[in-house]
Amino acid sequence: MFSSRTDHDERANLGQCFVAVDPEHFALGMRERLQLMDTLGRLPAIDPTLPVLVLGDPERWAERETRQVGFIRYTPDHIASYRKLVAELGVTPMEKFQQEKMEK
């Protein structure tokens, strides 16, 4: 899962749930109702620096950024959790990514 956060120095407060559903099992015409999100997402923003967001927009932006830079940015909380897990499991930790490696 990609984080929509850009402030990677702050504590992460993560929770995730993934559900795959067929919208037509909820109510007739539900698929058309869900198209409302597309319509809302295309509305002009009152403030151009604050675009209209719909569910998934921040995550799509974060995924795009991750693909552009070529790596996932982890928060200090992620790194601390991974280090603890590595110690508990007695495995080799992942190597810290260095920007110079990507440029070579």
C-alpha atoms as one frame of an Amber mdcrd trajectory, in Angstrom:
protein
   0.000   0.000   0.000   1.316   3.411  -0.846   1.115   6.231   1.639  -0.491
   9.471   0.584   1.685  11.297   3.086   4.471  13.580   1.997   5.643  14.494
   5.513   7.754  11.388   6.064   9.310  12.761   9.251   6.112  12.490  11.267
   4.675   9.478  13.070   2.655   7.201  10.776  -0.861   6.284  11.843  -1.674
   3.409   9.517  -4.634   1.139   9.130  -5.663  -0.780   6.043  -8.596  -2.800
   4.832  -9.012  -4.240   1.356 -12.402  -5.345   0.086 -13.402  -6.433  -3.418
 -17.129  -6.088  -4.081 -19.507  -6.084  -7.000 -21.452  -2.814  -6.630 -24.533
  -4.327  -8.267 -24.996  -6.609  -5.224 -25.849  -3.592  -3.051 -28.643  -1.950
  -4.983 -29.923  -1.557  -8.497 -28.075   1.205 -10.279 -25.251   1.279  -7.719
 -22.583   1.289 -10.427 -24.062   4.502 -11.849 -24.216   6.041  -8.382 -20.522
   5.382  -7.921 -19.809   7.384 -11.059 -20.689  10.400  -8.932 -17.120  10.246
  -7.562 -15.753  10.791 -11.061 -18.082  13.747 -11.509 -17.110  15.225  -8.143
 -13.418  14.758  -8.857 -13.723  16.855 -12.006 -15.369  19.806 -10.255 -13.374
  23.046 -10.353 -11.635  23.860  -7.097 -12.477  27.066  -5.279  -8.803  27.358
  -4.375  -6.495  26.151  -7.192  -3.897  25.091  -4.612  -6.445  22.745  -2.994
  -7.883  20.459  -5.675 -11.145  18.585  -5.198 -10.262  15.103  -3.935 -12.223
  11.875  -4.058 -11.458   8.544  -2.470  -8.188   7.134  -3.778  -6.762  10.370
  -5.196  -4.015  10.832  -2.569  -3.054   7.170  -2.901  -2.854   7.418  -6.706
  -0.655  10.514  -6.388   1.615   8.744  -3.892   1.880   5.715  -6.173   2.759
   7.946  -9.138   5.450   9.687  -7.064   6.864   6.340  -5.947   7.082   5.112
  -9.536   8.760   8.371 -10.615  11.471   8.287  -7.938  11.876   4.500  -8.156
  11.603   3.663  -4.466   9.195   3.768  -1.527   9.818   6.412   1.127   9.428
   4.942   4.592   8.514   6.925   7.707  10.711   6.669  10.815   7.956   4.495
  12.358   8.172   2.038   9.458  11.937   1.796   9.790  11.753   1.288  13.575
   9.137  -1.463  13.091  11.259  -3.198  10.441  14.374  -3.047  12.631  12.463
  -4.581  15.536  11.071  -7.337  13.318  14.521  -8.041  11.826  15.949  -8.421
  15.338  13.081 -10.701  16.412  13.409 -12.904  13.317  17.200 -12.849  13.205
  17.272 -12.052   9.490  19.433  -9.704   7.442  17.925  -6.221   7.350  17.125
  -4.547   4.068  19.861  -2.356   2.749  19.331   1.371   3.087  18.739   2.882
  -0.326  21.214   5.516  -1.400  20.284   7.927  -4.171  23.797   7.573  -5.618
  23.133   3.870  -6.316  20.292   4.764  -8.639  22.416   7.258 -10.567  25.221
   4.733 -11.299
